[in-house]
């Protein structure tokens, strides 16, 4: 009965949160951040497309647009967020019963400043997601669901959000407990999620951006955090406006110069991720390449980073996709039919 009450509480709490998101625009509002980030990358695709012959509203754009809201809101409202509290409480109860140790109360990040929590949470989450992504390609039953994401024929930012809802179940089941037990709270997860949302949109966008530009953007964000004391970074004592501006500009310059040459080895990029969606995989890689979600470094560390040549015009998809359904309902049911 206790877990049922937790489930109902989680469902009602998220339902209220979702309605508040839609009706109350604000800087901490995920619903409008999703729209803002999406509009930004759509504008970049229209202003300077990498594949110029691709239509502005590419093939299946509106299908992906629907997936964007379904996967990030409707499915979360119905299942995931209501159930996640139950899973974490149940798992922690088992640990306490067997080892007499409360993981949630004893996590190593409880006293850490927010910037440490965010960095640890980001790297731990991305590492877990990288291995989970490989699992989706390795396990035949999971690959049938993952085909939805790989059914994209023309790449654009919204392709980031075309995936079967079963992927949410798999990813969150594997990643949520470690993050929750580490003490990654809702607000921390919100910040990480917005950052990874932007990277995911970027990876799938029909754009090509030099490393010195993306390095400058990262440096700019770090500079803003230092200048404003955000995320509990306390390097400046009562800085003036001129000093804050100097720190922000210096952050952008240092990021561009120092991170620029390495950005495409550290973070995922459209030039790298396009090869993950290639129709005919390179020889010797039957289960896929370039599995990075936000970070590319895992692929370079574990030998799955492959960029044979400029992949701007390569064919996307997978063998046999001509039989793959094009409607939302057909794609949602496909994995279950295949497994049967």
Secondary structure by P-SEA (a helix, b strand, c coil): caaaaaaaaaaaaaaaaaaaaaaccccccaaaaaaaaaaaaaaaaaaccccccccccccaaaaaaaaaaaaaccccccccccaaaaaaaaaaaaaaaacccccccccccccccaaaaaaaaaaaaaaaaaaaaaaaaccaaaaaaaccccccccccccccccccaaaaaaaaaacaaaaaaacccaaaaaaaaaaaaaaaaaaaccccccaaaaaaaaaaaaaaaaaaccccccccccccaaaaaaaaaaaaaaaaaccccccccccccccccccccccccccccccccccccccaaaaaaacccccccccccccccccccccccccaaaaaaaaaaaac
